[in-house]
């Protein structure tokens, strides 16, 4: 069985820790890659071509917007999902308009929601 390659763009490791725990029992199903910052994320998307990119977004700081804009300019169509606090509801329509798939809230429902993403 081929594994699903997931790029996690996370500048403080909180999403990395969450998904590392979540995927721990399914290591053969997922291949996790990690990046820190917009430039490194774009480089890994180009070089590794992951099936999905999860981006830690804090209060609309812009990481997801920057990644989506750069992907669009490069003609790349990697699905991007923003993960962050409930304040993401304010910017989710903008992210989707830029080509993002959705926003997932980093709370206790994350493991349940994740099952429907991949």
C-alpha contacts under 8 A as a table, 3 or more apart, distances in Angstrom:
res1	aa1	res2	aa2	distance
1	X	29	X	7.66
2	X	29	X	7.19
3	X	28	X	6.30
3	X	29	X	4.59
3	X	30	X	4.90
3	X	31	X	5.89
4	X	29	X	6.18
4	X	30	X	4.74
4	X	31	X	5.88
4	X	50	X	7.81
4	X	51	X	6.50
5	X	30	X	5.93
5	X	31	X	4.63
5	X	32	X	5.96
5	X	33	X	7.31
5	X	50	X	4.93
5	X	51	X	5.51
5	X	52	X	7.07
6	X	30	X	7.01
6	X	31	X	6.16
6	X	32	X	5.04
6	X	33	X	6.04
6	X	50	X	5.56
6	X	51	X	6.07
6	X	52	X	5.24
6	X	53	X	5.87
6	X	54	X	7.41
7	X	32	X	6.04
7	X	33	X	4.63
7	X	34	X	5.59
7	X	35	X	7.22
7	X	41	X	7.89
7	X	44	X	7.83
7	X	45	X	7.69
7	X	50	X	6.15
7	X	52	X	6.36
7	X	53	X	4.63
7	X	54	X	6.18
8	X	15	X	7.44
8	X	16	X	6.69
8	X	32	X	7.22
8	X	33	X	6.12
8	X	34	X	4.84
8	X	35	X	6.23
8	X	53	X	5.85
8	X	54	X	4.82
8	X	55	X	6.08
8	X	56	X	7.92
9	X	34	X	5.93
9	X	35	X	4.74
9	X	36	X	5.63
9	X	37	X	6.86
9	X	38	X	7.97
9	X	41	X	6.21
9	X	53	X	7.17
9	X	54	X	6.02
9	X	55	X	4.71
9	X	56	X	6.22
10	X	13	X	5.63
10	X	14	X	7.19
10	X	15	X	6.29
10	X	16	X	6.79
10	X	34	X	7.34
10	X	35	X	6.36
10	X	36	X	5.48
10	X	37	X	7.30
10	X	55	X	6.25
10	X	56	X	5.22
11	X	35	X	7.68
11	X	36	X	4.89
11	X	37	X	6.35
11	X	56	X	7.53
12	X	15	X	7.96
13	X	16	X	4.94
13	X	17	X	6.08
14	X	17	X	5.24
14	X	18	X	6.26
15	X	18	X	4.96
15	X	19	X	6.05
15	X	56	X	6.64
15	X	83	X	7.92
16	X	19	X	5.37
16	X	20	X	5.80
16	X	34	X	7.56
17	X	20	X	5.01
17	X	21	X	6.23
18	X	21	X	5.40
18	X	22	X	6.18
19	X	22	X	4.67
19	X	23	X	5.76
19	X	24	X	8.00
20	X	23	X	5.33
20	X	24	X	5.74
21	X	24	X	5.07
22	X	25	X	7.38
22	X	111	X	6.74
23	X	26	X	5.16
23	X	27	X	6.11
23	X	30	X	7.13
24	X	27	X	5.70
26	X	29	X	5.36
26	X	30	X	6.71
27	X	30	X	5.60
27	X	31	X	7.18
28	X	31	X	7.47
35	X	40	X	5.79
35	X	41	X	5.31
35	X	44	X	7.47
36	X	40	X	6.12
36	X	41	X	6.67
37	X	40	X	5.65
37	X	41	X	6.15
37	X	63	X	7.58
38	X	41	X	5.11
38	X	42	X	6.21
38	X	63	X	6.43
38	X	66	X	6.90
38	X	67	X	5.99
39	X	42	X	5.24
39	X	43	X	6.20
40	X	43	X	5.03
40	X	44	X	6.20
41	X	44	X	5.22
41	X	45	X	6.20
41	X	67	X	7.65
42	X	45	X	5.04
42	X	46	X	6.24
42	X	67	X	6.89
42	X	70	X	7.65
42	X	71	X	7.43
43	X	46	X	5.25
43	X	47	X	6.12
44	X	47	X	5.03
44	X	48	X	5.42
44	X	49	X	7.22
45	X	48	X	5.49
45	X	49	X	4.91
45	X	50	X	6.18
45	X	78	X	7.52
46	X	49	X	5.67
49	X	78	X	7.55
50	X	53	X	6.91
50	X	78	X	7.19
51	X	78	X	6.57
51	X	79	X	7.06
52	X	78	X	6.00
52	X	79	X	4.98
52	X	80	X	6.03
52	X	81	X	7.68
53	X	78	X	6.99
53	X	79	X	6.17
53	X	80	X	4.81
53	X	81	X	6.31
54	X	80	X	5.90
54	X	81	X	4.92
54	X	82	X	5.93
54	X	83	X	6.76
55	X	63	X	7.40
55	X	64	X	6.20
55	X	80	X	7.15
55	X	81	X	6.16
55	X	82	X	4.85
55	X	83	X	5.89
56	X	63	X	7.72
56	X	64	X	7.77
56	X	82	X	5.98
56	X	83	X	4.94
56	X	84	X	5.84
57	X	60	X	6.35
57	X	61	X	6.58
57	X	62	X	7.28
57	X	63	X	6.31
57	X	64	X	6.49
57	X	82	X	5.95
57	X	83	X	5.76
57	X	84	X	5.14
57	X	85	X	7.92
57	X	88	X	7.89
58	X	61	X	5.61
58	X	84	X	5.87
58	X	85	X	6.90
59	X	84	X	7.62
59	X	85	X	7.10
59	X	87	X	6.12
59	X	88	X	6.63
60	X	63	X	7.90
60	X	88	X	6.97
60	X	91	X	6.69
62	X	65	X	5.10
62	X	66	X	6.01
63	X	66	X	5.25
63	X	67	X	6.22
64	X	67	X	5.13
64	X	68	X	6.05
64	X	80	X	7.92
64	X	82	X	6.45
64	X	95	X	7.35
65	X	68	X	5.15
65	X	69	X	6.04
65	X	95	X	6.41
65	X	98	X	7.33
66	X	69	X	5.19
66	X	70	X	6.15
67	X	70	X	5.22
67	X	71	X	6.07
68	X	71	X	5.10
68	X	72	X	6.13
68	X	80	X	7.49
68	X	95	X	7.84
68	X	98	X	6.19
68	X	99	X	6.50
68	X	100	X	6.79
69	X	72	X	5.20
69	X	73	X	6.22
69	X	98	X	6.88
70	X	73	X	5.05
70	X	74	X	6.16
71	X	74	X	5.09
71	X	75	X	6.09
71	X	76	X	5.04
71	X	77	X	6.85
71	X	78	X	7.73
72	X	75	X	5.01
72	X	76	X	5.95
72	X	77	X	7.27
72	X	99	X	7.89
73	X	76	X	7.76
79	X	99	X	7.93
79	X	100	X	6.57
79	X	101	X	6.25
80	X	99	X	7.76
80	X	100	X	5.08
80	X	101	X	5.79
80	X	102	X	7.67
81	X	100	X	6.08
81	X	101	X	5.53
81	X	102	X	5.33
81	X	103	X	5.74
81	X	104	X	7.17
82	X	100	X	7.69
82	X	102	X	6.48
82	X	103	X	4.64
82	X	104	X	6.21
83	X	103	X	5.71
83	X	104	X	4.83
83	X	105	X	5.63
83	X	106	X	6.09
84	X	87	X	7.79
84	X	88	X	6.51
84	X	103	X	7.57
84	X	104	X	6.65
84	X	105	X	5.14
84	X	106	X	5.13
85	X	88	X	6.03
85	X	105	X	5.43
85	X	106	X	5.79
85	X	107	X	7.67
86	X	89	X	6.14
86	X	105	X	5.73
86	X	106	X	7.80
87	X	90	X	5.84
87	X	91	X	7.73
88	X	91	X	5.34
88	X	92	X	5.76
88	X	103	X	6.64
88	X	105	X	7.54
89	X	92	X	5.21
89	X	93	X	7.73
89	X	103	X	7.54
90	X	93	X	7.43
91	X	94	X	5.33
91	X	95	X	6.36
92	X	95	X	5.02
92	X	96	X	6.13
92	X	102	X	6.68
92	X	103	X	6.01
93	X	96	X	5.17
93	X	97	X	6.13
94	X	97	X	5.05
94	X	98	X	6.36
95	X	98	X	5.11
95	X	99	X	6.49
95	X	100	X	5.18
95	X	101	X	7.85
95	X	102	X	7.51
96	X	99	X	5.03
96	X	100	X	4.39
96	X	101	X	5.84
96	X	102	X	6.35
97	X	100	X	7.06
104	X	110	X	7.20
104	X	113	X	7.64
105	X	109	X	7.76
105	X	110	X	6.63
106	X	109	X	7.57
106	X	110	X	5.85
107	X	110	X	5.71
108	X	111	X	7.27
109	X	112	X	5.41
109	X	113	X	6.15
110	X	113	X	5.13
110	X	114	X	5.92
111	X	114	X	5.19
111	X	115	X	6.80
112	X	115	X	5.72
112	X	116	X	7.69
113	X	116	X	5.72
113	X	117	X	7.02
114	X	117	X	5.16
114	X	118	X	6.93
115	X	118	X	6.24
